[in-house]
Amino acid sequence: MYVEIRIKGSLKQDWSDWLEGLIISGQANGETVLNGQIADQSALLGLLNRIHGLNLQLLSFSQSDKAESPNVKQ
């Protein structure tokens, strides 16, 4: 499944491997967008637990069956 997660705060791209290989995009408003493919719901739960463990505030979450952006690794 393809996911897009918005969090409050900034993360560097260095965290990508630890966050299931998602693409990390910093936004001008201080938010960070994580997007990419997640293997399954178990991997998603692990990812959300990592975000929680970093004490980052989850702003939004969306998922679809297929990536809608050509920049996303599949």
TORDOMAR-294371 format. One record per residue (C-alpha): residue number from 1; residue in one letter; x, y, z. Coordinates in steps of 0.05 Angstrom, whole numbers, plus 5000, padded with zeros to 4 digits. Example, Ala and Ser with C-alpha at 12.3 -4.5 7.8 and 13.67 -1.06 7.14 Angstrom:
<nodes>
<node resi="1" resn="A" xx="5246" yy="4910" zz="5156"/>
<node resi="2" resn="S" xx="5273" yy="4979" zz="5143"/>
</nodes>
This chain:
<nodes>
<node resi="1" resn="M" xx="5000" yy="5000" zz="5000"/>
<node resi="2" resn="Y" xx="5022" yy="5072" zz="4987"/>
<node resi="3" resn="V" xx="5019" yy="5119" zz="5046"/>
<node resi="4" resn="E" xx="5027" yy="5193" zz="5059"/>
<node resi="5" resn="I" xx="5038" yy="5214" zz="5131"/>
<node resi="6" resn="R" xx="5043" yy="5286" zz="5154"/>
<node resi="7" resn="I" xx="5077" yy="5302" zz="5220"/>
<node resi="8" resn="K" xx="5091" yy="5365" zz="5258"/>
<node resi="9" resn="G" xx="5165" yy="5379" zz="5262"/>
<node resi="10" resn="S" xx="5226" yy="5367" zz="5219"/>
<node resi="11" resn="L" xx="5263" yy="5303" zz="5201"/>
<node resi="12" resn="K" xx="5324" yy="5296" zz="5158"/>
<node resi="13" resn="Q" xx="5327" yy="5248" zz="5100"/>
<node resi="14" resn="D" xx="5377" yy="5207" zz="5142"/>
<node resi="15" resn="W" xx="5317" yy="5177" zz="5179"/>
<node resi="16" resn="S" xx="5289" yy="5145" zz="5115"/>
<node resi="17" resn="D" xx="5318" yy="5075" zz="5126"/>
<node resi="18" resn="W" xx="5293" yy="5073" zz="5198"/>
<node resi="19" resn="L" xx="5224" yy="5095" zz="5174"/>
<node resi="20" resn="E" xx="5211" yy="5038" zz="5125"/>
<node resi="21" resn="G" xx="5249" yy="5073" zz="5069"/>
<node resi="22" resn="L" xx="5196" yy="5127" zz="5060"/>
<node resi="23" resn="I" xx="5213" yy="5191" zz="5024"/>
<node resi="24" resn="I" xx="5220" yy="5248" zz="5074"/>
<node resi="25" resn="S" xx="5201" yy="5318" zz="5050"/>
<node resi="26" resn="G" xx="5207" yy="5378" zz="5095"/>
<node resi="27" resn="Q" xx="5155" yy="5432" zz="5085"/>
<node resi="28" resn="A" xx="5163" yy="5508" zz="5093"/>
<node resi="29" resn="N" xx="5110" yy="5508" zz="5148"/>
<node resi="30" resn="G" xx="5153" yy="5463" zz="5194"/>
<node resi="31" resn="E" xx="5116" yy="5399" zz="5177"/>
<node resi="32" resn="T" xx="5146" yy="5337" zz="5146"/>
<node resi="33" resn="V" xx="5113" yy="5292" zz="5095"/>
<node resi="34" resn="L" xx="5131" yy="5218" zz="5092"/>
<node resi="35" resn="N" xx="5108" yy="5180" zz="5031"/>
<node resi="36" resn="G" xx="5121" yy="5114" zz="4996"/>
<node resi="37" resn="Q" xx="5105" yy="5040" zz="4996"/>
<node resi="38" resn="I" xx="5092" yy="5001" zz="5060"/>
<node resi="39" resn="A" xx="5091" yy="4925" zz="5057"/>
<node resi="40" resn="D" xx="5030" yy="4913" zz="5101"/>
<node resi="41" resn="Q" xx="4992" yy="4936" zz="5163"/>
<node resi="42" resn="S" xx="5044" yy="4906" zz="5209"/>
<node resi="43" resn="A" xx="5098" yy="4950" zz="5178"/>
<node resi="44" resn="L" xx="5051" yy="5009" zz="5183"/>
<node resi="45" resn="L" xx="5040" yy="4997" zz="5257"/>
<node resi="46" resn="G" xx="5115" yy="4993" zz="5268"/>
<node resi="47" resn="L" xx="5124" yy="5058" zz="5230"/>
<node resi="48" resn="L" xx="5070" yy="5094" zz="5271"/>
<node resi="49" resn="N" xx="5103" yy="5068" zz="5335"/>
<node resi="50" resn="R" xx="5170" yy="5096" zz="5313"/>
<node resi="51" resn="I" xx="5138" yy="5164" zz="5299"/>
<node resi="52" resn="H" xx="5106" yy="5161" zz="5368"/>
<node resi="53" resn="G" xx="5173" yy="5141" zz="5399"/>
<node resi="54" resn="L" xx="5205" yy="5203" zz="5368"/>
<node resi="55" resn="N" xx="5151" yy="5245" zz="5403"/>
<node resi="56" resn="L" xx="5127" yy="5273" zz="5336"/>
<node resi="57" resn="Q" xx="5055" yy="5295" zz="5328"/>
<node resi="58" resn="L" xx="5017" yy="5258" zz="5273"/>
<node resi="59" resn="L" xx="4977" yy="5309" zz="5232"/>
<node resi="60" resn="S" xx="4947" yy="5265" zz="5178"/>
<node resi="61" resn="F" xx="4950" yy="5197" zz="5146"/>
<node resi="62" resn="S" xx="4924" yy="5173" zz="5079"/>
<node resi="63" resn="Q" xx="4933" yy="5109" zz="5041"/>
<node resi="64" resn="S" xx="4918" yy="5081" zz="4973"/>
<node resi="65" resn="D" xx="4932" yy="5017" zz="4935"/>
<node resi="66" resn="K" xx="4979" yy="5051" zz="4886"/>
<node resi="67" resn="A" xx="5027" yy="5110" zz="4887"/>
<node resi="68" resn="E" xx="4999" yy="5171" zz="4853"/>
<node resi="69" resn="S" xx="5065" yy="5206" zz="4847"/>
<node resi="70" resn="P" xx="5118" yy="5188" zz="4794"/>
<node resi="71" resn="N" xx="5173" yy="5204" zz="4845"/>
<node resi="72" resn="V" xx="5155" yy="5147" zz="4892"/>
<node resi="73" resn="K" xx="5196" yy="5083" zz="4891"/>
<node resi="74" resn="Q" xx="5154" yy="5020" zz="4881"/>
</nodes>
